[in-house]
Amino acid sequence: MSETIQVYVNGEPRQVAGGTTVAALVGQLGFDARTLLVEFNGEPLARDRWGSTALAGGDKLELFRVSAGG
């Protein structure tokens, strides 16, 4: 069994399995990745890096849903 770590998603603490990637977390949360922007520890994270960026304890993510409007 893998250890769990605590990360922060939009300021809220969340327990995830160690080694979880940003892409996996986005999927677990049920977000549509096509309409999401991710800030990882204060910096924008390019979508092509979500699958290779593993979370560590204390990481902070801000998730922003993008929508078209007028």
C-alpha positions as CSV (number, residue, x, y, z in Angstrom):
1,M,0.0,0.0,0.0
2,S,1.4,3.4,-0.9
3,E,1.7,6.2,1.6
4,T,-0.7,9.1,1.5
5,I,0.4,12.7,1.4
6,Q,-1.4,15.9,2.0
7,V,-1.6,18.5,-0.8
8,Y,-3.7,21.6,-1.1
9,V,-6.2,22.1,-3.9
10,N,-7.7,25.6,-4.1
11,G,-6.6,26.1,-0.4
12,E,-8.3,22.9,0.9
13,P,-6.2,20.0,2.3
14,R,-6.6,16.7,0.4
15,Q,-5.1,13.3,1.0
16,V,-3.7,11.5,-2.1
17,A,-1.5,8.5,-2.7
18,G,2.2,9.3,-2.9
19,G,3.3,9.5,-6.5
20,T,-0.1,10.7,-7.8
21,T,0.4,13.0,-10.8
22,V,-1.4,16.2,-11.5
23,A,-3.2,14.5,-14.4
24,A,-4.4,11.7,-12.2
25,L,-5.6,14.1,-9.5
26,V,-7.5,16.2,-12.1
27,G,-9.2,12.9,-13.2
28,Q,-10.0,11.9,-9.7
29,L,-11.6,15.2,-9.0
30,G,-13.8,14.7,-12.1
31,F,-12.7,17.8,-14.0
32,D,-12.7,18.1,-17.8
33,A,-9.0,18.7,-18.4
34,R,-9.8,20.5,-21.7
35,T,-11.4,23.4,-19.7
36,L,-8.9,23.6,-16.8
37,L,-5.8,25.6,-16.1
38,V,-3.5,24.5,-13.3
39,E,-1.2,26.6,-11.1
40,F,1.3,24.4,-9.3
41,N,3.1,25.8,-6.3
42,G,2.5,29.3,-7.6
43,E,3.5,28.8,-11.2
44,P,1.4,27.9,-14.3
45,L,1.9,24.3,-15.2
46,A,1.7,23.4,-18.9
47,R,-0.9,20.8,-19.7
48,D,1.8,18.6,-21.4
49,R,3.6,18.3,-18.0
50,W,0.5,17.2,-16.0
51,G,1.2,13.5,-16.6
52,S,4.9,13.7,-15.6
53,T,4.5,16.0,-12.5
54,A,4.2,13.9,-9.4
55,L,2.8,15.4,-6.3
56,A,4.7,15.7,-3.0
57,G,3.5,16.5,0.4
58,G,2.6,20.1,0.9
59,D,2.3,20.9,-2.8
60,K,-0.3,23.6,-3.6
61,L,-2.5,23.5,-6.7
62,E,-5.0,26.1,-7.9
63,L,-7.4,24.8,-10.5
64,F,-9.2,27.3,-12.7
65,R,-12.1,26.3,-14.9
66,V,-12.0,28.3,-18.2
67,S,-15.3,29.0,-20.0
68,A,-16.2,31.0,-23.0
69,G,-18.4,33.9,-22.5
70,G,-19.7,37.0,-24.1
